[in-house]
Amino acid sequence: KQILARVGRTGFLIGLVACLFCFISLKIWLRFAWRLPANPATRIRRAYWAYASRLADRGNFREYGETRQEFAARIRSEIGIDGKRLTDSLELVRFAGNPEQIDDSQIMAAMEATTRGRTGIVARLKQTLNFFSPLSLRRIFRW
């Protein structure tokens, strides 16, 4: 109460709106930054962040010690989302060191594979509500 009395109601609301703006901005960055122009390696990395962020918001985290390949296989068997193509592309860029092998169409196809299978009003509503889940921010950039 003392803090609220010092700052005042208007200052508290401004702070709350600023925090909400930062939260939504960060979530938008996590989900859609892969669409921004960048080199292929950066776009693949951002696309994987978007994939992992969506799954984390659903409550599906990558387990400690689990490789990206194992995570993609587990997610495919549990909920049917296919992240293998995206995971393979990320590992190619990360370990082969030649990101020019991957073009924009491959990135788009890999991201489309991670979003297939979710149609209907209920699925869209869940997807929209999951956007506001703070779970993915707990593991930000540690995917």
Residue pairs with C-beta under 8 A, 6 or more apart in sequence:
4 12
7 15
23 134
23 137
26 137
26 140
27 53
27 131
27 132
27 136
27 137
30 49
30 50
30 53
30 136
30 140
31 50
31 53
31 54
31 131
32 50
33 46
33 49
33 50
34 43
34 44
34 46
34 47
34 49
34 50
34 107
34 111
36 43
36 46
38 46
39 99
40 93
40 99
40 100
40 102
40 103
40 104
40 107
41 93
41 94
41 99
43 104
43 107
44 86
44 89
44 90
44 93
44 99
44 102
44 107
44 110
45 90
45 93
47 86
47 89
47 90
47 107
47 110
47 111
48 68
48 86
48 87
48 90
48 143
49 141
49 143
50 111
51 83
51 86
51 111
51 114
52 62
52 136
52 139
52 143
53 136
53 143
54 114
54 127
54 130
54 136
55 61
55 75
55 81
56 135
56 136
56 138
56 139
56 143
57 130
57 131
57 133
57 135
57 136
58 79
58 130
58 133
59 135
60 75
60 78
60 79
61 135
61 139
62 68
62 71
62 139
62 143
63 71
66 74
68 87
68 90
68 91
69 84
69 87
69 91
71 83
71 87
72 82
72 83
72 84
72 86
72 87
73 84
75 81
75 83
76 82
76 83
76 84
80 117
81 114
81 115
81 116
81 117
82 113
82 114
82 116
83 113
83 114
84 113
85 109
85 110
85 113
86 110
86 111
86 113
86 114
89 102
89 106
89 107
89 110
92 98
92 101
92 102
93 99
93 102
118 124
118 127
